[in-house]
Amino acid sequence: MNTFKKFGYENEEINSRLENIWFEIFEGPNKFYFENGDFAYIVDTGNDDVRTEGMSYGMLMAVLYDRQDVFDKLWNWTMKYMYMDYGIHEHYFAWSVDPSGKKNAEGPAPDGEEFFAVALLMASNRWGDKEGIYNYSYRARELLKYCLHKGTKYPGHSMWNLENKYIKFVPEVEFTDPSYHTPHFYEIFSLYSYEEDRKFWKEAATESRLFLEKALHPETGLSAEYSDYDGNPMLDTEHPHFYSDSYRTVLNVTIDTLWNGGNEELLKRLERHQNFFMNNDIDAIYAIDGEFISKPTLHPVGLVATIASTAAAIPEYKHSKYWIDRFWNTPLREDDRRYYDNFLYAFSF
């Protein structure tokens, strides 16, 4: 049942909003999805490029909305212009590409790969496998194989640290982004990856939940964009604070709770997260202990959406109704930063 229904909203208005979310992203005058024959891409409107983040988000939305036509067009573009069949990053996807198809980067961002993999597996389960690049489950299994075994069985670097089971920020480094931790995806991978990899993914789900307990501050529920493997902010980088990437962390905890059951410590972090923003400005950047850093922030609509998403995991909590109502009364974004905010809006709804 949709969370909004739990809080008194009617099915008709919920369905209307869901339809409008799709329209705004994929069809309307403010869309950032563009087709060219059998190919389609999604533009990060704030950075004027095409990212594995956005392409994989679009594919996941296409599965959720039962739009195989959109899914296949996005996957066609991804395989033609983003897939790397050469070099140290062979079998991964270039994280940033110009809308013309020219690669801006020759390296991947692991959050894109994990979202591609889960979108492909969901597509396989929803529509069945076809041939070639549309053999969705095979493509997902192959991608996950290389994510784990590059650096050991194959040239390059893995996307997960094989000892602690944590996803890396990029394959070459040994630190992480807490918002990349998606234990709910790893549970799916543990069912549908190659047999020899399933134990790893099951353990990765458990370890990511334990990591998130460390990464989400016990008093504020805030996490950094970059952190070490102990969950501490990477203070020697440009991304040690609660900022854009970080908004996704509590959303991931919420979805994992809905799919796989709650973790008492993480549910407490969600409560603290709601509490913090009852008393602090949305439109600001904070250290994870709550210290004000600066303002404004880039994505306040996305932040409202992800805070409100936590109400699905803790519906009885005293502030959940406030955040659900605030989210409902927050429109989708229309300006040049709408790409990221509106995707967070879509996944939080």
C-alpha positions as CSV (number, residue, x, y, z in Angstrom):
1,M,0.0,0.0,0.0
2,N,1.3,3.4,-0.9
3,T,2.4,5.4,2.2
4,F,0.2,8.3,1.3
5,K,-2.9,6.1,1.6
6,K,-1.8,5.3,5.1
7,F,-1.9,9.0,5.9
8,G,-5.4,9.6,4.5
9,Y,-4.8,10.4,0.8
10,E,-7.2,8.9,-1.7
11,N,-6.2,6.4,-4.4
12,E,-7.4,8.6,-7.2
13,E,-5.2,11.6,-6.2
14,I,-2.2,9.3,-5.4
15,N,-2.5,7.7,-8.9
16,S,-2.8,11.1,-10.5
17,R,0.4,12.2,-8.8
18,L,2.2,9.1,-9.9
19,E,1.1,9.8,-13.5
20,N,2.3,13.4,-13.2
21,I,5.7,12.3,-12.0
22,W,6.2,10.2,-15.1
23,F,4.9,13.0,-17.3
24,E,7.2,15.6,-15.8
25,I,10.3,13.5,-16.2
26,F,9.6,11.7,-19.5
27,E,7.0,13.6,-21.5
28,G,6.2,17.2,-20.5
29,P,7.8,20.5,-21.3
30,N,10.2,20.1,-18.5
31,K,11.2,16.6,-19.3
32,F,14.8,15.5,-19.4
33,Y,14.3,12.3,-21.3
34,F,14.9,12.5,-25.1
35,E,14.4,9.9,-27.8
36,N,16.1,9.5,-31.2
37,G,14.6,6.5,-32.9
38,D,15.4,3.3,-31.0
39,F,17.7,5.2,-28.6
40,A,17.0,7.5,-25.6
41,Y,19.0,9.3,-23.0
42,I,18.4,11.3,-19.8
43,V,20.2,14.6,-19.3
44,D,21.5,15.8,-16.0
45,T,20.0,19.3,-16.4
46,G,22.3,20.8,-13.8
47,N,25.5,19.6,-15.5
48,D,24.4,19.1,-19.2
49,D,25.6,15.5,-19.5
50,V,24.3,12.0,-19.5
51,R,25.2,10.0,-16.4
52,T,25.0,6.3,-15.5
53,E,23.2,7.5,-12.5
54,G,20.4,9.0,-14.5
55,M,20.3,6.3,-17.2
56,S,20.0,3.6,-14.6
57,Y,17.4,5.6,-12.6
58,G,15.4,6.0,-15.8
59,M,15.6,2.3,-16.5
60,L,14.4,1.4,-13.0
61,M,11.5,3.8,-13.4
62,A,10.6,2.3,-16.7
63,V,10.3,-1.1,-15.0
64,L,8.2,0.2,-12.2
65,Y,5.9,1.9,-14.7
66,D,5.8,-1.1,-17.0
67,R,7.3,0.7,-20.0
68,Q,9.5,-1.8,-21.7
69,D,9.7,0.5,-24.8
70,V,11.4,3.2,-22.7
71,F,13.6,0.7,-20.9
72,D,15.0,-0.8,-24.1
73,K,15.7,2.6,-25.7
74,L,17.6,3.8,-22.6
75,W,19.5,0.5,-22.6
76,N,20.3,0.8,-26.3
77,W,21.9,4.2,-25.7
78,T,23.7,3.0,-22.6
79,M,25.3,0.0,-24.4
80,K,26.2,2.1,-27.5
81,Y,27.7,5.1,-25.9
82,M,28.5,4.3,-22.3
83,Y,29.7,0.7,-22.3
84,M,33.5,0.3,-22.3
85,D,34.8,-2.7,-24.2
86,Y,38.5,-1.8,-23.8
87,G,41.1,-0.9,-21.2
88,I,41.3,-1.2,-17.5
89,H,37.6,-0.5,-17.1
90,E,36.4,-3.0,-19.7
91,H,32.9,-4.3,-19.0
92,Y,32.0,-1.1,-16.9
93,F,30.2,2.0,-18.1
94,A,31.6,5.5,-18.5
95,W,29.9,7.5,-15.8
96,S,29.6,10.8,-17.8
97,V,28.9,11.1,-21.5
98,D,27.9,14.1,-23.7
99,P,24.5,13.9,-25.2
100,S,26.2,13.6,-28.6
101,G,27.6,10.3,-27.4
102,K,31.2,11.4,-26.8
103,K,32.6,10.1,-23.5
104,N,33.4,12.8,-20.9
105,A,35.0,10.2,-18.6
106,E,36.8,6.9,-19.1
107,G,35.9,5.5,-15.7
108,P,32.8,4.3,-14.0
109,A,30.8,5.2,-10.9
110,P,29.6,2.1,-9.0
111,D,26.2,3.4,-8.1
112,G,25.4,3.3,-11.8
113,E,26.4,-0.3,-12.2
114,E,24.4,-1.5,-9.2
115,F,21.3,0.3,-10.4
116,F,21.8,-1.1,-13.9
117,A,22.1,-4.6,-12.5
118,V,18.9,-4.3,-10.4
119,A,16.9,-2.7,-13.2
120,L,18.0,-5.5,-15.6
121,L,17.0,-8.2,-13.1
122,M,13.6,-6.5,-12.5
123,A,13.1,-6.2,-16.2
124,S,13.8,-9.9,-16.6
125,N,11.3,-10.8,-13.9
126,R,8.7,-8.5,-15.3
127,W,9.0,-9.0,-19.1
128,G,11.2,-12.1,-19.5
129,D,14.5,-12.3,-21.3
130,K,15.0,-11.8,-25.1
131,E,18.2,-12.1,-27.2
132,G,21.4,-10.1,-27.4
133,I,21.5,-7.1,-25.1
134,Y,17.9,-7.7,-24.2
135,N,18.8,-11.0,-22.4
136,Y,18.4,-8.9,-19.3
137,S,19.2,-11.4,-16.5
138,Y,22.4,-12.6,-18.4
139,R,23.6,-9.0,-18.8
140,A,23.0,-8.3,-15.1
141,R,24.8,-11.5,-14.0
142,E,27.8,-10.7,-16.3
143,L,28.0,-7.1,-15.0
144,L,27.9,-8.3,-11.3
145,K,30.6,-10.8,-12.1
146,Y,33.0,-8.2,-13.3
147,C,32.0,-5.8,-10.5
148,L,33.3,-8.5,-8.0
149,H,36.1,-10.3,-9.9
150,K,38.0,-7.6,-11.8
151,G,41.4,-7.4,-10.1
152,T,41.4,-11.1,-9.3
153,K,40.0,-13.1,-12.2
154,Y,40.0,-10.3,-14.7
155,P,42.1,-7.2,-15.3
156,G,41.2,-4.0,-13.5
157,H,39.7,-3.2,-10.2
158,S,36.6,-4.5,-8.4
159,M,33.8,-2.2,-7.4
160,W,33.4,-3.8,-4.0
161,N,36.0,-4.4,-1.4
162,L,36.0,-8.2,-1.2
163,E,37.0,-8.3,2.5
164,N,34.6,-5.9,4.1
165,K,32.0,-6.3,1.3
166,Y,31.6,-2.5,1.0
167,I,31.0,-0.7,-2.3
168,K,33.7,1.7,-3.3
169,F,33.3,5.3,-4.4
170,V,35.2,4.4,-7.6
171,P,37.0,1.1,-8.3
172,E,40.5,2.5,-7.8
173,V,40.0,3.8,-4.2
174,E,39.4,2.4,-0.8
175,F,36.7,4.6,0.6
176,T,33.0,4.7,0.0
177,D,29.9,6.8,-0.4
178,P,27.2,5.9,2.2
179,S,24.5,6.6,-0.3
180,Y,25.8,3.9,-2.6
181,H,25.0,1.2,0.0
182,T,21.8,-0.5,-1.2
183,P,21.4,-3.7,0.9
184,H,17.9,-4.2,-0.6
185,F,19.6,-4.6,-4.0
186,Y,22.2,-7.0,-2.7
187,E,19.4,-9.2,-1.4
188,I,18.1,-9.4,-5.0
189,F,21.6,-10.0,-6.3
190,S,22.0,-12.9,-3.8
191,L,19.1,-14.6,-5.5
192,Y,19.8,-14.0,-9.2
193,S,23.6,-13.5,-9.7
194,Y,25.8,-16.4,-10.6
195,E,25.7,-19.2,-8.0
196,E,29.3,-18.7,-6.9
197,D,28.6,-15.0,-6.2
198,R,25.4,-15.3,-4.2
199,K,27.0,-15.8,-0.8
200,F,29.0,-12.6,-1.3
201,W,25.9,-10.6,-2.0
202,K,24.0,-12.0,1.0
203,E,26.9,-11.1,3.2
204,A,27.2,-7.6,1.5
205,A,23.6,-6.9,2.5
206,T,24.3,-7.6,6.1
207,E,27.6,-5.7,6.2
208,S,26.1,-2.7,4.4
209,R,23.4,-2.4,7.1
210,L,26.0,-2.5,9.8
211,F,28.0,0.1,7.9
212,L,25.0,2.4,7.7
213,E,24.6,2.2,11.5
214,K,28.1,3.7,11.6
215,A,27.7,6.2,8.7
216,L,24.4,7.8,9.9
217,H,25.2,10.0,12.9
218,P,23.4,8.7,16.0
219,E,22.1,12.1,17.0
220,T,21.2,13.7,13.7
221,G,20.8,10.8,11.2
222,L,23.0,12.6,8.7
223,S,25.7,10.9,6.6
224,A,28.6,12.3,4.6
225,E,28.9,12.2,0.9
226,Y,32.3,10.4,1.2
227,S,33.3,8.3,4.2
228,D,36.0,5.9,5.2
229,Y,35.1,2.3,5.9
230,D,34.4,3.2,9.6
231,G,31.6,5.6,8.5
232,N,33.7,8.7,9.3
233,P,33.5,11.6,6.9
234,M,36.5,12.0,4.6
235,L,37.6,15.4,5.9
236,D,40.5,15.7,3.4
237,T,38.1,15.6,0.4
238,E,35.6,18.2,-0.9
239,H,32.7,16.0,0.1
240,P,32.8,15.4,3.9
241,H,29.4,16.9,4.7
242,F,25.7,16.1,4.5
243,Y,25.0,17.3,0.9
244,S,23.5,16.1,-2.4
245,D,24.6,12.5,-2.6
246,S,23.8,12.0,1.1
247,Y,20.1,12.6,0.7
248,R,19.7,9.1,-0.7
249,T,21.1,7.3,2.3
250,V,17.9,7.4,4.4
251,L,15.8,6.6,1.3
252,N,17.9,3.4,0.9
253,V,17.4,2.5,4.5
254,T,13.6,3.0,4.1
255,I,13.3,0.8,1.0
256,D,15.4,-1.9,2.7
257,T,13.1,-1.8,5.7
258,L,10.0,-2.1,3.5
259,W,11.4,-5.0,1.5
260,N,13.4,-6.9,4.1
261,G,12.3,-5.8,7.6
262,G,13.5,-3.1,9.9
263,N,16.8,-2.8,11.8
264,E,16.1,-1.2,15.2
265,E,19.3,0.9,15.2
266,L,18.7,2.2,11.6
267,L,15.0,3.0,12.4
268,K,16.3,5.2,15.3
269,R,18.5,7.0,12.8
270,L,15.5,7.7,10.6
271,E,13.7,9.2,13.6
272,R,16.7,11.4,14.4
273,H,16.8,12.4,10.7
274,Q,13.2,13.6,10.8
275,N,13.9,15.4,14.2
276,F,16.9,17.2,12.9
277,F,15.0,18.9,10.1
278,M,12.1,19.8,12.3
279,N,14.5,22.3,13.8
280,N,17.0,23.1,11.1
281,D,16.7,24.8,7.7
282,I,16.3,22.4,4.7
283,D,18.2,24.8,2.4
284,A,21.6,24.4,4.0
285,I,24.7,22.2,4.2
286,Y,25.6,20.5,7.5
287,A,28.4,18.5,9.0
288,I,27.0,15.2,10.0
289,D,27.0,16.2,13.7
290,G,24.6,19.0,12.7
291,E,27.0,21.9,12.6
292,F,25.9,24.5,10.0
293,I,28.4,24.8,7.2
294,S,26.8,27.1,4.6
295,K,23.8,27.8,2.4
296,P,22.1,27.4,0.0
297,T,22.0,23.8,-1.0
298,L,21.4,22.6,-4.6
299,H,18.5,20.1,-4.1
300,P,16.0,21.1,-1.4
301,V,13.1,19.5,-3.2
302,G,15.0,16.2,-3.2
303,L,15.8,16.5,0.4
304,V,12.2,17.1,1.4
305,A,11.2,14.0,-0.6
306,T,13.8,11.7,1.0
307,I,13.1,12.9,4.5
308,A,9.4,12.2,3.9
309,S,10.2,8.8,2.5
310,T,11.3,7.7,6.0
311,A,7.6,7.9,7.1
312,A,7.1,4.6,5.2
313,A,9.5,2.9,7.6
314,I,8.3,4.6,10.7
315,P,4.7,5.6,10.0
316,E,3.8,5.8,13.7
317,Y,6.6,8.3,14.5
318,K,5.4,11.7,15.8
319,H,6.7,13.7,12.8
320,S,5.9,11.3,10.0
321,K,2.6,12.9,9.2
322,Y,4.2,16.3,9.0
323,W,6.8,15.2,6.5
324,I,4.3,13.3,4.3
325,D,2.0,16.4,4.1
326,R,5.0,18.6,3.4
327,F,6.1,16.3,0.6
328,W,2.6,16.1,-0.8
329,N,2.5,19.9,-1.0
330,T,5.9,20.3,-2.6
331,P,5.7,20.4,-6.4
332,L,8.2,18.8,-8.7
333,R,11.0,21.0,-9.6
334,E,11.0,22.9,-13.0
335,D,14.4,24.8,-13.1
336,D,17.8,23.6,-14.3
337,R,18.4,21.5,-11.2
338,R,15.3,19.5,-11.7
339,Y,16.9,16.2,-12.8
340,Y,18.3,15.1,-9.4
341,D,15.4,16.5,-7.3
342,N,12.7,15.0,-9.5
343,F,14.3,11.5,-9.5
344,L,14.5,11.6,-5.7
345,Y,10.9,12.7,-5.7
346,A,9.9,9.8,-7.9
347,F,11.7,7.2,-5.8
348,S,10.5,8.6,-2.5
349,F,6.8,8.8,-3.5
